[in-house]
Protein backbone atom coordinates (compact mmCIF):
# COMPACT_ATOMS: atom_id res chain seq x y z
CA UNK A 1 0.00 0.00 0.00
CA UNK A 2 2.78 2.38 0.98
CA UNK A 3 4.59 1.51 -2.23
CA UNK A 4 1.50 2.31 -4.36
CA UNK A 5 1.07 5.69 -2.66
CA UNK A 6 4.72 6.51 -3.22
CA UNK A 7 4.49 5.64 -6.92
CA UNK A 8 1.37 7.78 -7.32
CA UNK A 9 3.03 10.79 -5.65
CA UNK A 10 6.08 10.34 -7.90
CA UNK A 11 3.91 10.21 -11.04
CA UNK A 12 2.09 13.44 -10.12
CA UNK A 13 5.38 15.20 -9.37
CA UNK A 14 6.90 14.02 -12.66
CA UNK A 15 3.89 15.30 -14.64
CA UNK A 16 4.06 18.64 -12.89
CA UNK A 17 7.77 18.90 -13.73
CA UNK A 18 7.51 17.89 -17.39
CA UNK A 19 4.35 19.73 -18.41
CA UNK A 20 5.58 23.32 -17.97
CA UNK A 21 8.81 22.63 -19.85
CA UNK A 22 6.91 21.05 -22.71
CA UNK A 23 4.39 23.88 -22.81
CA UNK A 24 7.13 26.53 -22.95
CA UNK A 25 8.93 24.98 -25.96
CA UNK A 26 6.73 26.47 -28.75
CA UNK A 27 6.35 29.94 -27.17
CA UNK A 28 10.12 30.08 -26.86
CA UNK A 29 10.45 29.63 -30.66
CA UNK A 30 8.15 32.59 -31.14
CA UNK A 31 10.20 34.71 -28.73
CA UNK A 32 13.40 33.77 -30.54
CA UNK A 33 11.88 34.42 -33.95
CA UNK A 34 12.22 30.76 -34.92
CA UNK A 35 9.65 28.52 -36.62
CA UNK A 36 8.94 24.80 -36.24
CA UNK A 37 10.92 22.84 -38.81
CA UNK A 38 7.75 21.87 -40.72
CA UNK A 39 6.97 25.57 -41.24
CA UNK A 40 10.51 26.62 -42.05
CA UNK A 41 10.44 28.32 -45.47
CA UNK A 42 14.14 27.97 -45.94
CA UNK A 43 16.76 30.59 -46.59
CA UNK A 44 17.43 32.54 -49.71
CA UNK A 45 13.96 33.11 -51.22
CA UNK A 46 13.07 36.11 -49.09
CA UNK A 47 16.64 37.35 -49.05
CA UNK A 48 17.23 37.36 -52.81
CA UNK A 49 17.91 40.74 -54.34
CA UNK A 50 15.41 42.03 -56.90
CA UNK A 51 16.49 41.66 -60.51
CA UNK A 52 17.08 44.89 -62.37
CA UNK A 53 15.68 46.38 -65.54
CA UNK A 54 17.92 44.13 -67.64
CA UNK A 55 15.23 41.50 -67.20
CA UNK A 56 12.34 43.98 -67.43
CA UNK A 57 10.91 43.23 -63.99
CA UNK A 58 9.68 45.38 -61.16
CA UNK A 59 11.46 45.59 -57.80
CA UNK A 60 9.17 43.03 -56.17
CA UNK A 61 9.98 40.19 -58.58
CA UNK A 62 12.28 37.48 -57.21
CA UNK A 63 12.11 34.57 -59.67
CA UNK A 64 15.48 33.20 -60.70
CA UNK A 65 15.81 34.07 -64.44
CA UNK A 66 15.30 31.07 -66.73
CA UNK A 67 17.04 31.14 -70.13
CA UNK A 68 16.40 28.54 -72.82
CA UNK A 69 17.75 27.89 -76.29
CA UNK A 70 15.48 28.42 -79.27
CA UNK A 71 17.27 25.72 -81.24
CA UNK A 72 18.68 25.84 -84.76
CA UNK A 73 18.16 28.54 -87.38
CA UNK A 74 17.51 26.88 -90.74
CA UNK A 75 17.53 28.81 -93.98
CA UNK A 76 13.98 29.69 -95.07
CA UNK A 77 13.17 31.12 -98.50
CA UNK A 78 10.63 33.98 -98.68
CA UNK A 79 7.38 33.02 -100.42
CA UNK A 80 5.00 35.57 -101.93
CA UNK A 81 1.28 35.19 -101.17
CA UNK A 82 -1.47 35.78 -103.68
CA UNK A 83 -2.20 39.20 -105.12
CA UNK A 84 -5.84 40.23 -104.81
CA UNK A 85 -8.10 43.04 -105.93
CA UNK A 86 -8.24 45.53 -103.05
CA UNK A 87 -10.11 48.75 -103.74
CA UNK A 88 -9.02 51.09 -100.98
CA UNK A 89 -7.95 54.54 -99.87
CA UNK A 90 -4.93 53.40 -97.87
CA UNK A 91 -1.49 54.66 -98.73
CA UNK A 92 0.49 52.43 -101.09
CA UNK A 93 3.29 50.47 -99.42
CA UNK A 94 1.41 50.38 -96.11
CA UNK A 95 0.01 47.42 -94.18
CA UNK A 96 -3.65 46.85 -93.29
CA UNK A 97 -4.67 44.12 -90.85
CA UNK A 98 -8.25 42.81 -90.90
CA UNK A 99 -8.65 41.24 -87.45
CA UNK A 100 -12.01 39.59 -88.07
CA UNK A 101 -10.92 38.28 -91.47
CA UNK A 102 -7.53 37.22 -90.08
CA UNK A 103 -5.75 38.64 -93.09
CA UNK A 104 -2.87 41.05 -93.52
CA UNK A 105 -2.75 43.18 -96.67
CA UNK A 106 0.30 44.91 -98.09
CA UNK A 107 -1.15 47.69 -100.23
CA UNK A 108 0.40 47.82 -103.70
CA UNK A 109 -1.97 50.36 -105.23
CA UNK A 110 -5.50 51.73 -104.78
CA UNK A 111 -6.80 48.54 -106.38
CA UNK A 112 -4.37 45.73 -105.51
CA UNK A 113 -2.62 44.17 -102.51
CA UNK A 114 -0.75 41.11 -101.33
CA UNK A 115 -2.96 39.11 -98.96
CA UNK A 116 -1.40 36.99 -96.19
CA UNK A 117 -3.25 34.63 -93.79
CA UNK A 118 -2.40 35.44 -90.16
CA UNK A 119 -3.23 34.65 -86.55
CA UNK A 120 -4.55 37.51 -84.38
CA UNK A 121 -5.05 38.31 -80.71
CA UNK A 122 -7.53 36.17 -78.82
CA UNK A 123 -10.52 37.71 -77.08
CA UNK A 124 -9.42 40.36 -74.60
CA UNK A 125 -6.02 40.81 -76.29
CA UNK A 126 -7.02 42.27 -79.65
CA UNK A 127 -6.57 45.95 -80.46
CA UNK A 128 -7.23 48.45 -83.23
CA UNK A 129 -5.43 51.58 -84.35
CA UNK A 130 -2.21 52.41 -86.14
CA UNK A 131 1.49 52.01 -85.49
CA UNK A 132 4.66 52.17 -87.55
CA UNK A 133 7.32 49.50 -87.90
CA UNK A 134 10.13 50.59 -85.60
CA UNK A 135 12.53 47.65 -85.91
CA UNK A 136 13.04 44.35 -87.70
CA UNK A 137 14.95 41.38 -86.33
CA UNK A 138 15.73 38.00 -87.82
CA UNK A 139 15.44 35.06 -85.42
CA UNK A 140 14.58 37.37 -82.51
CA UNK A 141 15.00 36.47 -78.85
CA UNK A 142 11.76 36.12 -76.93
CA UNK A 143 11.25 37.82 -73.56
CA UNK A 144 7.77 36.85 -72.27
CA UNK A 145 6.27 39.73 -70.23
CA UNK A 146 5.96 39.29 -66.50
CA UNK A 147 2.16 39.09 -66.82
CA UNK A 148 2.46 36.21 -69.29
CA UNK A 149 4.83 34.33 -66.97
CA UNK A 150 2.36 34.86 -64.12
CA UNK A 151 -0.30 33.13 -66.25
CA UNK A 152 2.06 30.27 -67.14
CA UNK A 153 5.10 29.91 -64.82
CA UNK A 154 6.55 27.24 -67.13
CA UNK A 155 7.62 29.96 -69.54
CA UNK A 156 11.26 31.08 -69.55
CA UNK A 157 12.36 34.64 -68.92
CA UNK A 158 14.27 34.53 -72.20
CA UNK A 159 14.47 32.19 -75.18
CA UNK A 160 17.10 32.73 -77.86
CA UNK A 161 16.04 32.92 -81.49
CA UNK A 162 15.58 29.60 -83.25
CA UNK A 163 13.21 27.02 -84.63
CA UNK A 164 11.61 26.43 -81.20
CA UNK A 165 11.12 30.14 -80.51
CA UNK A 166 7.46 31.23 -80.92
CA UNK A 167 8.50 34.45 -82.71
CA UNK A 168 9.70 32.45 -85.68
CA UNK A 169 12.24 33.50 -88.28
CA UNK A 170 11.64 37.26 -88.19
CA UNK A 171 9.78 39.94 -86.23
CA UNK A 172 8.65 43.42 -87.22
CA UNK A 173 8.23 45.53 -84.07
CA UNK A 174 5.35 48.02 -83.92
CA UNK A 175 6.26 51.39 -82.46
CA UNK A 176 7.19 51.31 -78.78
CA UNK A 177 4.51 48.76 -77.99
CA UNK A 178 4.94 45.09 -77.07
CA UNK A 179 3.21 44.08 -80.30
CA UNK A 180 4.88 42.56 -83.35
CA UNK A 181 4.19 41.05 -86.71
CA UNK A 182 6.24 37.88 -86.57
CA UNK A 183 6.71 34.41 -87.96
CA UNK A 184 5.72 31.22 -86.22
CA UNK A 185 7.14 27.73 -85.93
CA UNK A 186 3.63 26.41 -85.29
CA UNK A 187 1.81 26.93 -88.62
CA UNK A 188 -1.39 25.24 -87.44
CA UNK A 189 -2.16 28.39 -85.41
CA UNK A 190 -2.49 30.48 -88.59
CA UNK A 191 -6.07 31.59 -89.11
CA UNK A 192 -6.87 31.48 -85.40
CA UNK A 193 -7.32 34.04 -82.64
CA UNK A 194 -4.57 32.66 -80.45
CA UNK A 195 -1.98 35.32 -79.59
CA UNK A 196 -1.62 37.94 -76.85
CA UNK A 197 -2.02 40.82 -79.31
CA UNK A 198 0.71 40.07 -81.85
CA UNK A 199 0.13 38.97 -85.44
CA UNK A 200 1.59 35.63 -86.53
CA UNK A 201 2.47 34.71 -90.09
CA UNK A 202 4.04 31.74 -91.79
CA UNK A 203 7.82 32.11 -91.63
CA UNK A 204 8.12 32.25 -95.41
CA UNK A 205 5.42 34.93 -95.56
CA UNK A 206 6.88 37.23 -92.91
CA UNK A 207 10.26 37.00 -94.67
CA UNK A 208 8.55 38.07 -97.90
CA UNK A 209 6.70 40.91 -96.16
CA UNK A 210 9.98 42.16 -94.71
CA UNK A 211 11.36 42.63 -98.24
CA UNK A 212 8.53 45.11 -98.87
CA UNK A 213 7.90 46.77 -95.50
CA UNK A 214 10.80 48.47 -93.79
CA UNK A 215 11.20 50.65 -90.71
CA UNK A 216 8.68 53.49 -90.86
CA UNK A 217 5.99 51.52 -92.71
CA UNK A 218 2.51 52.39 -91.45
CA UNK A 219 0.47 49.49 -90.02
CA UNK A 220 -3.27 50.01 -89.60
CA UNK A 221 -5.27 47.46 -87.60
CA UNK A 222 -9.04 47.42 -88.06
CA UNK A 223 -11.69 45.32 -86.39
CA UNK A 224 -13.28 44.34 -89.68
CA UNK A 225 -12.83 45.50 -93.26
CA UNK A 226 -16.07 46.43 -95.03
CA UNK A 227 -17.11 44.27 -97.92
CA UNK A 228 -16.51 47.14 -100.30
CA UNK A 229 -12.88 47.33 -99.12
CA UNK A 230 -13.06 51.15 -99.23
CA UNK A 231 -12.13 53.19 -96.22
CA UNK A 232 -11.02 56.72 -95.43
CA UNK A 233 -7.35 57.50 -95.05
CA UNK A 234 -5.94 55.93 -91.84
CA UNK A 235 -5.02 58.20 -88.92
CA UNK A 236 -1.53 58.76 -87.58
CA UNK A 237 0.03 56.39 -85.03
CA UNK A 238 -2.43 55.61 -82.25
CA UNK A 239 -3.80 52.54 -80.56
CA UNK A 240 -6.78 51.55 -78.46
CA UNK A 241 -7.77 48.32 -76.80
CA UNK A 242 -10.71 46.31 -78.06
CA UNK A 243 -12.59 43.84 -75.91
CA UNK A 244 -13.16 41.48 -78.79
CA UNK A 245 -12.65 41.07 -82.52
PyMOL commands that set and color helices and strands:
alter all, ss='L'
color gray80, all
select helices_A, chain A and resi 2-32+37-39+53-55+146-151+187-189+203-212
alter helices_A, ss='H'
color red, helices_A
select strands_A, chain A and resi 67-68+82-85+95-98+103-109+112-117+120-121+127-138+158-159+170-174+180-184+193-195+199-202+218-222+238-241
alter strands_A, ss='S'
color yellow, strands_A
deselect
rebuild
show_as cartoon
